[in-house]
Structures are given as C-alpha cells and as structure tokens.
C-alpha cells in the first residue's frame, strides 16, 4: 500500500452531510459540510453528496485521480451489500436510494457504503479510542442509541444489515418502557437522551421532592434536555443526580451484556451524551464492575469515543480503505 | 487440501469424554467414549484424553500419521489462546490444566483448544443445522444455557475467552431471578432446564389450580425435571403448558436480542431441551415474530441443532481443520 493513498469519507446526517479526505494513516483533512435538506428529494440529495465529495477533494488540495476509494455512511434502514438506503426516518422522503452505485458511477472510483453508527465504530477502531485494541463495541448515545461492533478487523453488518442495533436489546420484561421503535424494554427506551428527558418528566410529575429541574422546565418553557439533567445533577440536585445514576446503570447493563456476548477488548461510548464527562463514565464503570463476570469486569476497557462527530466520515474512509485493500 | 485429510475431535464433558476421527467433509467415524472421572485428578484426566484419542484413531482404522490435526473442547473457565482449562465447575478439582500443550506434545500433531459450546456451534455451522448459512448464533439449552457465535467463518471466542456467554445476558431489571452464576436477571435464570424446574416448583407452591405436575412431584419423590414439565404440558396440563409457553417467550427474548445485536443468518437451539420438539420451536418462532424487527422476524432462520451430542467433537475437529488450514 502506497503511503500516499487517499480516501474520501462522507457522512450523511439528517441535518448536514460532511466529507473529508483521509490519508492512509487516518489523518483527515478539514471537513467540508453542506446541508442535507432531505425534504428537497433524493435526486438533489445524491447530487449534493457528489458536490460535497468534490469540495472535500478540492479543499484538501487533491485531485480525483489521487483518491483510491470513497466511503459513504448514512443513517436509517438500508441494504448495505446493495449500497442502498431503504426508508430512513431521518431522511424523509428518501426511499430506495442507490447511493453506492450513484457515487461510484459519478466518480469512477471504488465506493463502499455503510451504516453511520457502524462507520463511527470503525473510525474509533482505526484512529480513535480503540486504535490499540483488536475488537470493540461502540454505543452511540444520542436521540436514540446506535451501535457498532468491530470483530476480526471487520464491521459486523449482519445478514440483513441490522448488525449492532444494540439500542434494541431488550433488558426488561416485567415493567418495560416503550421504545421509539415501538417495541418494549429496549435499552434505548432507558438510556438515550430522549429517554433521560422522558424519565425526568415522569419523576417531576410523580415526585413531591423539590428539584432544580422544575426551574429548568419553567425557565426554558419545557425545553428540558438530557444535557440540562446532567448539568443540574452536577450542580448538586438530588433528583437529577438520581436520574443520571440510573442512566449509568442502564448503560452498564448494556455494556455488560455486550461483554458477555461478544467479550470485546473495549467498550466505547460516543455521541452527545458523553459531554456528561468522566464522572458519568466512572459511574458506568462502577456498575459494570459490580455486575459483569469478574475477569471481564477487571480487564475490559470502557472508554469515551475520541473522534467526536468526525468518527462517521473517518470511519467511512476506513471502509473505503478496507474495500481497496480487498478486506471487505 | 487433500481429500484424505483427517482430524480428531475430542469433547470432554463432566461425565464422559468422547472422541472421533472426522474427515475433510465432516463425516465422523463412530465415536469412542471413556468416563471423565475428574475427581481422580487432572494428570489422569490428561492421560485419559490421550487414551481416548488413541482409541478413536484405532477404532476408525487409521494411524496417527493420518491425522492432520487434533481439536479438544472442554467446558468451564478457560484461557482459549493458551489452551488451558482454568477452574472448571464441572471438572473439579482440575485447575490450570495445560490441555493443548499436553496433547500436542504427546502426539506431535497440531492441536487446538476450544470451549465446548463454541465447538458445538462450529460443528452445527460446518455440517449441522447451519451448514448452508454464513453466520449463526447457537443456544445450548441444558442445566445452564451455553452459546456459540460463528461470524466470518470464525468462532467468536472473545478477548478474555468469554465470547458467547449468552446465557448471561441480563433480560430483567425490575424483578430479576437469581442465576446459578450469582448474578441477577440472566437469561439462564429463566430458560435453562434448571430454571424450568425452579419455576415449576414456585408455581406449584403458589398456585391453587390443580395440576398433574403435583402428581409428578409426588410419584417421583420430588424428581421434577424440565422433561417432565414439557411432557405434562403435552398431555394437556394447563399449568405445565403455561410454564412451557413462558420458557418459549424467554428464549425468544434471547434470540431476538442476538438478532438485534449480531443479525446472524440463523439462530440454532441445541441441548437436551430440544427434545420438547417442533411445537416448542414454533412457539419460540411465534414470539420472535411478534417482537423482532420486521425484516429479521421474517428472514432469520430459527432451527434446532442436528448433530445432538456429536456436535462437540465434530466442532472440535472443525477447529483443528481451521488450524491446519491457517484460518484460526
């Protein structure tokens, strides 16, 4: 492999799409971004993907002929081997969008396609929190809970492109919360940012104890966020602290289950919620130590992600690199 | 690969150890068995492993020089890469037994070592229920619940030899049953044969409804077994039927979780409990269809294992084959 091989990673999100040129060692040039505006339709969406790729190449001072491969990551339901977005909730009204074929034909460059949470996990594995381990499971904590599993230097895509939907492992049977997906008792229904807010509202409605969260709710006109819950807990509020502690417990259940199922070298937490900081991570670690098999409790590394919102396009580039190297 | 390559698979259990010569296509010669008698100590145990391997080779009409590789599978805690049994509950008082080294030195033949449930999964993948799929998750239903995961043609051993301890995924937080492992809410605490019996006893103690299970208990001097519960249910007893139905539900939760996490092409159930037959499997399938993501509910195959108690030594031989072919 030439030391001067370059890849383009493109991460298409509900709000914006970001692309960057990434070299063989995982160094990413400054990324270029355009609004996704899915509502304008998928033809425009595909054209815009091509445009942001072109701009990323130009911005990095490269030319198309320098690019060995392109990787595209998107959210939502998909057929990964076919390279098609099927019916993504975050990209309405797109349906059956032949992303990989379009990009590959447009540029004449080998192109690969991946789920965005899987790509983020591969990015962290390549040059992020997991760069020194051989296997990892990543939880992406946001509105929902996404995930990615890297084993044997590969992404666990699953037979039906549903690999690592780890937010939808069922962790409660007796008194399950309903998840955004419609199912009952999913991890996501307990520990996503959405779930934190929902649990906070329930606690405020039920609890007679006064909490600064009530002020938050009244001040910001019901704009209660997970971040506000974490900040209020950090400021010493007992109810908020309880909500944060329970969230750490739920995430520890998720982490422990993945440790008992996959036994990865590292569990990585990424996404907006890791703004909660090291204290929160240590609570998760504490519960894992209490609950997991002793060997795993002692040895499995539990870390925060390091690449932030760059993980998606870096991981997409990593997918392109695997493709070009014949390892996909 | 020569069509005449032969491997020896050895499956060491708590009661007996079984070995067989297996050819390149997965055909196994009639197996040879000796009692394990772990209580006699690990030196005798190792010598007996060598003896049963010798007898298996002789019984198959082969000679040592015909054998390309040996695979040994054992239960309990282990260090798979080191080839060492650590502290196996079913093989007391063995501790830190260097199985792979001993067998390899004794025969001068490349030897590999694996967890028995992992080996069984690889056996089913090679020539059993999963012989036409590319990935599978297997649940082994017995006194406990073991498991094996086959992905990318490899066994998911885990970083700390704890891969596929899927009986110990936590599926209940509010009102968890205690598991034999000491933890709370593990799948095994709900759906193992031991758990079925425990739940039956609780139901008999709590329920005012008369059940033929009461006769079973009185007739057999409290020798209530999971098999008796399934048979009593098949004979039309309502309480036993409820216990069986709940067991199917718990196993469906486990299967669904693995489908959402790994998204394998097939989920396989093996072990003694599959004597319950096709009706029980269809109940599991029914609950999976109700609970899993639609694409997975529709497409993921859910089957019973086909190799019975031969899966362990066939899978151990499959491990040896991977070793010899440089794929471990």
Interface residues (C-beta under 8 A of the other chain):
Chain A: X77 X134 X135 X149 X151 X152 X154 X156 X157 X158 X159 X160 X161 X162 X163 X164 X165 X166 X168 X169 X170 X171 X172 X173 X174 X175 X181 X183 X253 X256 X257 X258 X259 X260 X261 X262 X263 X264 X265 X291 X293 X295 X296 X299 X300
Chain B: X77 X134 X135 X149 X151 X152 X154 X156 X157 X158 X159 X160 X161 X162 X163 X164 X165 X166 X168 X169 X170 X171 X172 X173 X174 X175 X181 X183 X253 X256 X257 X258 X259 X260 X261 X262 X263 X264 X265 X291 X293 X295 X296 X299 X300
